[in-house]
């Protein structure tokens, strides 16, 4: 990989991991358009760890409060921790059982484009979600958010888009829906990186490029998270639907024209 392709892919990963526009969909389409060969697993892990650093930085206070509250057996923290564990189960099960099928889906730009169109529909629907009043989902709500995260294993389905949308329809306050979504993303991102560790071979990418990818994905991920929260507070979450629709239609056009 060249320095330019590393920068492009790291920027795409950083911005789209948290904006509700599907990082996997962007990377799949970018790889097709830029003719980038199948990515090095080590590089994938590095940029994912970069975005993990971003969410840890933004939600550091919530994490410290949650962890300290659990150790102090504070009821609110124990409830939130339990809901996060419940919400993490669907994606963990789906990732374990359907890993090969999900991997094959990344090789279908048409499928990726269709999933982006579906993501756009989910985002647009949040216009009708109403104003939430709860700080946390119910047990049923956490399962629904967890299933949404599992669906986002498919390339083109936005993890943040689906989980936050589910949280909004579950009656959670906007910022609290985002908090639950991104706290839920921590074990998901970390788990995905750990699962790929076994596939690491001799890396074909220079270590300096690895570090570059890590830093860029962390910085752009942090910026993307801040941008998303600003749009969410303003009640403009659904605006990202138009982007997903445009990108999905673009991907379909390119894919079908080249077939």
N, C-alpha and C positions, 0 to 999 in steps of 0.2 A: 504493500500500500504506500502511496505517496503522501507527503505532508499535506497536500491540498485535500486529498480524499479523506484523510484522518480528520482534518479540521471540519470539513463539510459534514461527515457522519457524526462527529462528536457534537457539533452545533445542533444538528437535527435531533439527535438523541436527547440532548439537554432540554431543548425547548419543547419537544413534543411528548416527553415522558410525563409531564405534568399538565400542560395545556390539553384540553379535551379533544385532541385531534389524532390520537393514536401514533405513538412512536414506532411501533412495529410496522404499521402500514406505511409510514413515511420511509423507514429504512428499506423496506421491501421494494417500494417504487423507486427510491433513489438508487438502489443497487441495480435495478433494471435499466434505468435511464443513463446512469453514469458508467454502466458496464463494469461495475466493481465486482471482482471475483468473490466467491464465498468467503465471508469474513472469518478472520482468525478468532478462535474462541477466547483466547487471552485478551484480545482487544475488546471483544463484546463484554467480558467481565469487567474490564477496567472502566468502560464508559457507564456501565450499570452501577458500579460502585461510586462513580462520580455523581450520578443523580441521587444515589442513596445519601451521600454527604450533604447534598442540597436540602433534602427533606429533613434530615437530622438537624441542620442549621436553623431552618425556619421554625421547626416545632420542638426545639431544644427545651424550652421551658415546660411545654406540655409533657414531654417525655420525662423530664426530671420530676415533675409533680406526680406523674403517673407511677413511676418506679418507686419514689419515696413513699407515696401513698399506699402502695401495695405492701411495702415492708412494714408500714405503720398500721396495716390492716384497716385503712380508711375505707369506709363503705363505698363511697363514690368511685374511688380508684379501683377497688376490687370489681365493681360492677362493670366499669369500662374495660378493664383487662379481660374479664370474662366474655364480654361482647366481642372484643377484638379476636379472641381465640376462636369463638364460634364463627365469626365472619371469615376467618382464614381457612377454615376447613374445606369449603367447596373448591377453592382454587388449588389447594394442596392435593386433594383427591383427583381432580381433573388433570392436573399436571402429571401426576404419577401414572394414571391409567391411560391417558390419551397423548402422551408425549410425542409418539411417532406420527400420529395423525395431525397434530398441531404443527409439527415440523414440516410436513408435506404441504400444509396450507400456505406456508411462506413462499412456496414456489409457484403459486397461482396468482399473478397480478390481477386477473379478473375477479377472483374471490376477494382479494384484498380491497379492490375498488368497491365491490358491492357492500362489504362490511363497513367501509367508510360512509357510504350512503345511509346505511342503517344507523351508524353512530350519529350522523346529522339529524336523523328523525328523532332519536332519543333526546338529543340536546334541545331540539326545537320544542319537544313536548313539555319541557320544564316551564314553558310560559304559562302552563295551566296547573302547575304544582301547588300554587298558593303559598302563603307565608307560613313557614314552620314555627312551632312553638317549643319543641323538645330539644334538649341538649344531647341526648343519646337515642339511638333506635331501641325498639323493643327487641326481645330475642328473635321474634319472627322477622322484624326489620333487619336485624344484623345478618340473618340467614339470606334474606333477599339481596342485601348489599354484597354479601359474600358470593352469591351465585352470579351477580353482575361482574364481580372481579374475575370469576372463573371464565365467564364468557369472553372477557377481554384477553384471554390467552390466544384467541383467534386474531391474526393480524388484520388490522383495520378497525377492530373494535377498541375504542378508547377506554382504558381502565379508569382514569379519573372521570371521564365523561359519563360512563355507565354507573359507577359507584356513587358519584355525587348526585346524579339524576335520581337514582333509587333512594338515596337519603332524603332528597327534597320531597319526593312523593310519600316517603314514610313520615313526613311531618317534622323533620329535623330543621333547626335553624340553619340558614345558609352557611355561616362560618363553621358551625359545629358539624355540618354535613361534610365540609371540606376537611376538617380536622380528623373526623372518623375515617374518611377515605384515605388520607395520606398517612395516618398512623397504621392503617391496615396495609398500606403499600410497603412498609418497612420490612416485615417478614417475607412479603411476596418478592420484593426485589432482592433481598439478601438470600432467600431460598433459591431463586433462579440462578444466582451467581454460584452458590454452593453446588447445585446440581450439575453445573457446567464444568466444575473444577476437574472432574474425572476425565473430561474430554481434552484437557490441555495437553498438547504435545510440545514439540520444539517450535517456538514461536517464530514466524517469518517476519515479524515486525520489530524494528529497532526499539529498544527500551525508552529512548527519548520520545518517540512517537506515542508510545503507550502512556507516558506521563502527560504528554500534551493532550491526548484524548481524555484522560481522567480529569485534568484541570478544566478544560473547556466545557466538558459535560457538566461538571459541578457548578461552574459559574453561570452557564446558560440555564441550567436547571433551577438554580436559586432565583434568577431573574424571572423565569417562566412562572414559578410558583407565586411570586409576588404579583405578577401581572394577573394571573388567574384569580387570586383572592380579591384584587381590586375590582375586576369585572363581576365577581360573585356578589360582593357587597353592594354593588350598584344595581343588582338585579338584571345583569346583561349576560348571564351565562349562556343563554340560547343563541347569542350572536355567532358563536363558533360553529353552529350548524351550517351556516352558509359556506364557510371555508371547507368543511368536510364534504358537502355536496359538490362543490366545484372541483376539489381534488379527486373525489371519487369518479366524477364524470370524465375528468382529464385522464385518470388512470385507465378507465374503460376504453376511452378513445384510442389511447396509445397502444394498449394491449391488443385490442381487436384489429387495429390497423396493421400491427406487426405480425399478426397471425396468418 
